[in-house]
Amino acid sequence: MRPYRYLALTPLLCGCVGPEAPDAAVCQDIIHRLCLPPRCQAVDDAFRAGDACEEALLARSGCANPDFTFTAVTRARALDCRLPLVREGAARELAPGCLVVEEVVDTCPDLVQLLNGAGP
């Protein structure tokens, strides 16, 4: 067996190397992805933020503060809720499909509450 055959797997194994993103950055990324145009009806229904969706949710949730930390919604839970939003690709400007957004809104009511500025 040739050892260099396994070198192709190196990027996959090292893909998550590095420091964790701060909680504020994780929260901001979730909000950004939910609010990307074209905004889904599920976002409008759950957050009623209008065209200023991202700014409104950042203010309501407290995620705009660089010192934001997850508490009532744990970091692990937020990452689980974020997973469907990045399933199609990690590019920050790739809008998730509306079925994906509906999945997040339906399966993560605690996150929806956080983003609306209310505790669970």
C-alpha positions as CSV (number, residue, x, y, z in Angstrom):
1,M,0.0,0.0,0.0
2,R,1.3,3.4,-0.9
3,P,1.3,5.9,2.0
4,Y,0.9,8.9,-0.2
5,R,-2.6,7.7,-1.2
6,Y,-3.8,9.0,2.2
7,L,-2.4,12.5,1.7
8,A,-5.5,13.3,-0.2
9,L,-7.5,12.9,3.1
10,T,-5.3,15.4,5.0
11,P,-7.5,18.5,4.1
12,L,-10.6,16.6,5.3
13,L,-9.0,15.7,8.6
14,C,-7.6,19.2,9.2
15,G,-10.7,21.1,8.1
16,C,-11.7,22.0,11.7
17,V,-8.3,22.8,13.0
18,G,-8.0,26.2,14.7
19,P,-9.6,28.2,17.4
20,E,-13.4,28.1,17.8
21,A,-15.3,31.0,16.5
22,P,-16.6,33.3,19.3
23,D,-20.3,32.8,20.3
24,A,-21.1,36.2,18.9
25,A,-19.7,35.2,15.5
26,V,-21.7,31.9,15.5
27,C,-24.9,33.8,16.3
28,Q,-24.2,36.5,13.8
29,D,-23.7,33.9,11.1
30,I,-27.0,32.2,11.9
31,I,-28.8,35.5,11.6
32,H,-27.0,36.4,8.4
33,R,-27.9,33.2,6.7
34,L,-31.6,33.4,7.9
35,C,-31.9,36.9,6.6
36,L,-30.2,36.5,3.2
37,P,-32.4,37.5,0.2
38,P,-34.6,36.2,-1.0
39,R,-35.9,36.0,2.5
40,C,-38.2,33.1,3.2
41,Q,-41.7,33.4,4.5
42,A,-40.8,31.4,7.6
43,V,-38.3,34.1,8.6
44,D,-40.9,36.8,8.1
45,D,-43.5,34.8,10.1
46,A,-41.1,33.9,12.9
47,F,-39.3,37.2,13.3
48,R,-41.4,40.0,11.8
49,A,-38.2,42.0,11.1
50,G,-39.0,43.2,7.6
51,D,-36.3,44.5,5.3
52,A,-34.0,45.3,8.2
53,C,-34.0,41.6,9.2
54,E,-30.3,41.2,10.0
55,E,-30.0,44.4,11.9
56,A,-33.2,43.8,13.9
57,L,-32.3,40.3,14.9
58,L,-28.7,41.3,15.9
59,A,-30.2,44.0,18.1
60,R,-33.0,41.8,19.6
61,S,-30.7,38.9,20.4
62,G,-27.7,40.8,21.7
63,C,-25.5,39.0,19.1
64,A,-24.1,42.3,17.8
65,N,-22.2,42.6,21.1
66,P,-18.7,41.0,20.6
67,D,-18.9,39.7,24.2
68,F,-22.2,37.8,23.5
69,T,-22.2,34.3,24.9
70,F,-24.8,31.6,24.6
71,T,-26.5,30.8,27.8
72,A,-30.2,29.7,27.7
73,V,-29.5,28.3,24.2
74,T,-26.2,26.4,24.5
75,R,-23.4,26.8,22.0
76,A,-23.8,23.1,21.0
77,R,-27.6,23.6,20.4
78,A,-26.9,26.8,18.3
79,L,-24.4,24.8,16.2
80,D,-26.9,22.0,15.8
81,C,-29.5,24.5,14.6
82,R,-27.0,26.1,12.3
83,L,-26.0,22.8,10.6
84,P,-29.0,22.7,8.1
85,L,-28.2,26.3,7.1
86,V,-24.7,25.2,5.9
87,R,-25.6,21.8,4.6
88,E,-25.6,22.9,1.0
89,G,-22.3,24.8,1.4
90,A,-20.4,26.9,3.8
91,A,-20.1,30.0,1.6
92,R,-21.4,32.9,3.7
93,E,-23.5,34.4,0.9
94,L,-25.2,31.1,-0.1
95,A,-28.8,31.5,0.9
96,P,-30.3,28.4,2.3
97,G,-33.5,27.1,0.7
98,C,-36.8,27.9,2.3
99,L,-37.4,24.3,3.2
100,V,-34.2,24.4,5.2
101,V,-35.1,27.6,6.9
102,E,-38.5,26.1,7.8
103,E,-36.7,23.1,9.3
104,V,-34.6,25.4,11.5
105,V,-37.5,27.5,12.6
106,D,-39.6,24.4,13.3
107,T,-37.0,22.3,15.1
108,C,-35.2,25.2,17.0
109,P,-37.9,27.1,18.8
110,D,-35.5,28.0,21.6
111,L,-33.2,29.6,19.0
112,V,-36.1,31.5,17.5
113,Q,-36.9,32.8,21.0
114,L,-33.3,33.9,21.5
115,L,-33.2,35.7,18.1
116,N,-36.5,37.4,19.0
117,G,-34.9,38.7,22.2
118,A,-36.9,36.4,24.6
119,G,-35.6,33.8,26.9
120,P,-36.8,30.2,26.4
